[in-house]
Amino acid sequence: VLPSEIAELIQHIRSGHRLSLARTISRVEDGGAESHALLAALYPYTGHAHIVGITGAPGTGKSTLVTALAQRYRTAGQSVGIVAVDPTSPFTGGALLGDRVRMRALSGDPGVFVRSMATRGSLGGLSKSTADVVTVLDAAGFERILVETVGVGQAEVEIARTAHTTVVVEAPGFGDEVQALKAGILEIADLLVVNKADLPGVERTVQALEMMLELAHDAPRPLHHHGQWLTLELPPSVVEPATRWPVRVHKTIAASGHGVDALHQRIEEHVTWLRTTGELALRERGRILHTLENILRAAWEERIQSQLAAAGLERLVEAIHQRKSDPYTVAKELMASDKELGFML
Amino acid sequence: VLPSEIAELIQHIRSGHRLSLARTISRVEDGGAESHALLAALYPYTGHAHIVGITGAPGTGKSTLVTALAQRYRTAGQSVGIVAVDPTSPFTGGALLGDRVRMRALSGDPGVFVRSMATRGSLGGLSKSTADVVTVLDAAGFERILVETVGVGQAEVEIARTAHTTVVVEAPGFGDEVQALKAGILEIADLLVVNKADLPGVERTVQALEMMLELAHDAPRPLHHHGQWLTLELPPSVVEPATRWPVRVHKTIAASGHGVDALHQRIEEHVTWLRTTGELALRERGRILHTLENILRAAWEERIQSQLAAAGLERLVEAIHQRKSDPYTVAKELMASDKELGFML
């Protein structure tokens, strides 16, 4: 892309041209050097949206909840971007009639933009470019960005690193064993929601979650400045808040709107809390660290691919299989030869 | 380590010296250049063990099942190494009295070696060095290596890449929604086990799993030569088996030993199937690819850490936070400067 073309595109996006926005997202999803040039140009316009991650197992009604929350934000006069990264999400295609009717309330509204994305595999997980799509929507001026993800293991941690506020959605009827399995979600949840609160067993689920919150009360806080393999020394101006955000369990029936006002209000309280305590500055640095890690990892992976293609991956694997070599020696030689090969991004 | 010291260590390990084995595993777990020198020296002795991954949620009774299987292998005269990567595993410390009594049957037997490992986080996941510990046990001559992992998302995929045979353990009482959530496990399971088959609801769980197997029958096979980011062209001699391995659901009550003989027999049938159809050659190459990816990734991550420490990570993040720079430009500059910096493994 030419710089002049990028400048024009940015102008279009920021003035609300939806087709330009959709095209930019597609180009960003394609990845590669062009995508990075676009994102670098968009980056100065970012940092204004508040990003809310909404994660939970399939069947918990996340999409309906996202729709209801988006409507609530529209009533409050705020623009909303929605990114759905969930193979089971109605946003992604598998909509039931009822969902479609509810979602129709959002369509045609220039203050709402919905984008669905494919996941990396059937076990869930964020798409590689989720954070990049969020960057585009942020630069486009959306005030709130809701990212819906199917919560399976690593994806939950990923969304917490991408979002400012993480909402974990459960539904009644999940057994105690599953709750135990999911103990890790308490490390990432800023709000807990038991949706479908009209189903039997709701109080048992609420109590189980509240008991887990009680038990987790003294657990160490998540270290936002610790990335997956990088660690950031924080400047003296960035400190942990003196008090901890009180995580609560909320009951909602997203389909009827019950409890959605209270949930919306609580999310906004979290926005205020993040801003006034300084926690936002902390999380923002964590998000930058996470973004850097992802870009660098992808770049190195690409470089290793080129290197191995040049060195003959198949030949190396056969030599290892025949025990004429071993993976450690092969890796060492590849790393040493990289200096000479000198691949560029 | 000096080459002479390594040679001596290998001799000790291979002659069954348990203290040397334990020490070698600890050194391998410590990581770094010394660990790689050790593993490279051990590698020529590997490739003889059959590695069985046993994965499932906490509460499914995996550890008891692993103990019962190990006893069965001992009766058949085969040596067994056990690697437990599960924070909730009795092998790792949280044993109930009954578990301890059962596990005691294994202690003192020179044909059994048990090693427990910490996981990377509370959401589960394989330890970074699980595959390395398996390599040591393989080189030490153990004929079967059982790797117990808590099955949460990515960890399940990881174990399937590390093992030759993957056993997924369920227990009665897991709801249908959870089954749906876990549809991905069918991609990795060679055997399905419903343990605690004396609990109510066992038939419902068996039926749910069998229905999922039915539905997944036409699903594409896992591509063992596709790594996380590398793809291997297979030599003409390595081809997919003409027929597919029939995955079945097994009922066991590990605590009483019920069904364990049949499970053991079926695992051994899988060993024979892998060897006779050529699938083993395929999976072995996939394992090598996976090992290479992990070593290279760790090496690159270390290199990036050094680079960012030299470049001033904190300064870069502050510049990005103030929108004076952006993550994409920073990453590009780091990748370009790597050639000159020329860090070595």
HADDOCK unambig.tbl for C-alpha pairs under 7 A between the chains (distance, minus, plus):
assign (segid A and resid 36 and name CA) (segid B and resid 328 and name CA) 5.89 0.50 0.50
assign (segid A and resid 40 and name CA) (segid B and resid 326 and name CA) 5.88 0.50 0.50
assign (segid A and resid 40 and name CA) (segid B and resid 328 and name CA) 5.77 0.50 0.50
assign (segid A and resid 40 and name CA) (segid B and resid 329 and name CA) 6.56 0.50 0.50
assign (segid A and resid 43 and name CA) (segid B and resid 326 and name CA) 6.18 0.50 0.50
assign (segid A and resid 44 and name CA) (segid B and resid 323 and name CA) 5.22 0.50 0.50
assign (segid A and resid 57 and name CA) (segid B and resid 181 and name CA) 6.71 0.50 0.50
assign (segid A and resid 58 and name CA) (segid B and resid 181 and name CA) 6.43 0.50 0.50
assign (segid A and resid 59 and name CA) (segid B and resid 177 and name CA) 6.69 0.50 0.50
assign (segid A and resid 122 and name CA) (segid B and resid 184 and name CA) 5.62 0.50 0.50
assign (segid A and resid 123 and name CA) (segid B and resid 153 and name CA) 6.24 0.50 0.50
assign (segid A and resid 123 and name CA) (segid B and resid 184 and name CA) 5.15 0.50 0.50
assign (segid A and resid 152 and name CA) (segid B and resid 153 and name CA) 5.69 0.50 0.50
assign (segid A and resid 153 and name CA) (segid B and resid 123 and name CA) 6.23 0.50 0.50
assign (segid A and resid 153 and name CA) (segid B and resid 152 and name CA) 5.68 0.50 0.50
assign (segid A and resid 153 and name CA) (segid B and resid 153 and name CA) 4.93 0.50 0.50
assign (segid A and resid 153 and name CA) (segid B and resid 154 and name CA) 6.73 0.50 0.50
assign (segid A and resid 154 and name CA) (segid B and resid 153 and name CA) 6.77 0.50 0.50
assign (segid A and resid 154 and name CA) (segid B and resid 154 and name CA) 6.51 0.50 0.50
assign (segid A and resid 177 and name CA) (segid B and resid 59 and name CA) 6.64 0.50 0.50
assign (segid A and resid 181 and name CA) (segid B and resid 57 and name CA) 6.62 0.50 0.50
assign (segid A and resid 181 and name CA) (segid B and resid 58 and name CA) 6.38 0.50 0.50
assign (segid A and resid 184 and name CA) (segid B and resid 122 and name CA) 5.53 0.50 0.50
assign (segid A and resid 184 and name CA) (segid B and resid 123 and name CA) 5.07 0.50 0.50
assign (segid A and resid 229 and name CA) (segid B and resid 301 and name CA) 6.84 0.50 0.50
assign (segid A and resid 230 and name CA) (segid B and resid 305 and name CA) 6.41 0.50 0.50
assign (segid A and resid 232 and name CA) (segid B and resid 313 and name CA) 6.94 0.50 0.50
assign (segid A and resid 232 and name CA) (segid B and resid 314 and name CA) 6.36 0.50 0.50
assign (segid A and resid 233 and name CA) (segid B and resid 314 and name CA) 6.36 0.50 0.50
assign (segid A and resid 285 and name CA) (segid B and resid 317 and name CA) 6.80 0.50 0.50
assign (segid A and resid 285 and name CA) (segid B and resid 321 and name CA) 6.98 0.50 0.50
assign (segid A and resid 288 and name CA) (segid B and resid 317 and name CA) 6.68 0.50 0.50
assign (segid A and resid 291 and name CA) (segid B and resid 327 and name CA) 6.75 0.50 0.50
assign (segid A and resid 292 and name CA) (segid B and resid 327 and name CA) 5.48 0.50 0.50
assign (segid A and resid 292 and name CA) (segid B and resid 331 and name CA) 6.78 0.50 0.50
assign (segid A and resid 295 and name CA) (segid B and resid 331 and name CA) 6.69 0.50 0.50
assign (segid A and resid 296 and name CA) (segid B and resid 331 and name CA) 5.91 0.50 0.50
assign (segid A and resid 301 and name CA) (segid B and resid 229 and name CA) 6.88 0.50 0.50
assign (segid A and resid 305 and name CA) (segid B and resid 230 and name CA) 6.42 0.50 0.50
assign (segid A and resid 313 and name CA) (segid B and resid 232 and name CA) 6.95 0.50 0.50
assign (segid A and resid 314 and name CA) (segid B and resid 232 and name CA) 6.37 0.50 0.50
assign (segid A and resid 314 and name CA) (segid B and resid 233 and name CA) 6.37 0.50 0.50
assign (segid A and resid 317 and name CA) (segid B and resid 285 and name CA) 6.81 0.50 0.50
assign (segid A and resid 317 and name CA) (segid B and resid 288 and name CA) 6.69 0.50 0.50
assign (segid A and resid 321 and name CA) (segid B and resid 285 and name CA) 6.97 0.50 0.50
assign (segid A and resid 323 and name CA) (segid B and resid 44 and name CA) 5.22 0.50 0.50
assign (segid A and resid 326 and name CA) (segid B and resid 40 and name CA) 5.90 0.50 0.50
assign (segid A and resid 326 and name CA) (segid B and resid 43 and name CA) 6.19 0.50 0.50
assign (segid A and resid 327 and name CA) (segid B and resid 291 and name CA) 6.75 0.50 0.50
assign (segid A and resid 327 and name CA) (segid B and resid 292 and name CA) 5.48 0.50 0.50
assign (segid A and resid 328 and name CA) (segid B and resid 36 and name CA) 5.87 0.50 0.50
assign (segid A and resid 328 and name CA) (segid B and resid 40 and name CA) 5.76 0.50 0.50
assign (segid A and resid 329 and name CA) (segid B and resid 40 and name CA) 6.54 0.50 0.50
assign (segid A and resid 331 and name CA) (segid B and resid 292 and name CA) 6.78 0.50 0.50
assign (segid A and resid 331 and name CA) (segid B and resid 295 and name CA) 6.69 0.50 0.50
assign (segid A and resid 331 and name CA) (segid B and resid 296 and name CA) 5.91 0.50 0.50
assign (segid A and resid 332 and name CA) (segid B and resid 345 and name CA) 6.39 0.50 0.50
assign (segid A and resid 335 and name CA) (segid B and resid 344 and name CA) 6.69 0.50 0.50
assign (segid A and resid 335 and name CA) (segid B and resid 345 and name CA) 6.23 0.50 0.50
assign (segid A and resid 336 and name CA) (segid B and resid 344 and name CA) 5.82 0.50 0.50
assign (segid A and resid 336 and name CA) (segid B and resid 345 and name CA) 6.78 0.50 0.50
assign (segid A and resid 339 and name CA) (segid B and resid 339 and name CA) 5.42 0.50 0.50
assign (segid A and resid 339 and name CA) (segid B and resid 342 and name CA) 5.43 0.50 0.50
assign (segid A and resid 342 and name CA) (segid B and resid 339 and name CA) 5.45 0.50 0.50
assign (segid A and resid 344 and name CA) (segid B and resid 335 and name CA) 6.74 0.50 0.50
assign (segid A and resid 344 and name CA) (segid B and resid 336 and name CA) 5.85 0.50 0.50
assign (segid A and resid 345 and name CA) (segid B and resid 332 and name CA) 6.44 0.50 0.50
assign (segid A and resid 345 and name CA) (segid B and resid 335 and name CA) 6.24 0.50 0.50
assign (segid A and resid 345 and name CA) (segid B and resid 336 and name CA) 6.75 0.50 0.50
